[in-house]
Amino acid sequence: MSEQNQDKEEQAVTQQEEQGEESEEQHKDGPAHKSSITPKVWADQHLPEFERGDEVGVTSFVQGATRKVVATVMERRANRRGYWEYRLGSPVDQSKWFAESELVWA
């Protein structure tokens, strides 16, 4: 009976070691935000959803009223918080930067 208990303990230890290796592999890719477990490690910021030349829908002030329009992505930049902002072509105001959350696929 003691041999069975010893075998079970060895199996449990090997399972824990395997799980530890898997979690280390997952941390190599990293989350899209700062980890609370390792406070000094920052992961890459998330990939942008829209590329230059994509057509997107946006609600904007156009021709004296707020309208839903389709515009083309002209430029993209990352703001200080790590989110993407986009400058769109006409018919919207080309000097304004739109947050990624304001845009939808056209």
Secondary structure, DSSP 8 states (H G I E B T S, - for coil): -HHHHHHHHHHHHHHHHHHHHHHHHHHHH--SS--SSSTT--------S--TT-EEEEEEEETTEEEEEEEEEEEEEE-TTS-EEEEE-TTS-TT-EEEGGG-EE-
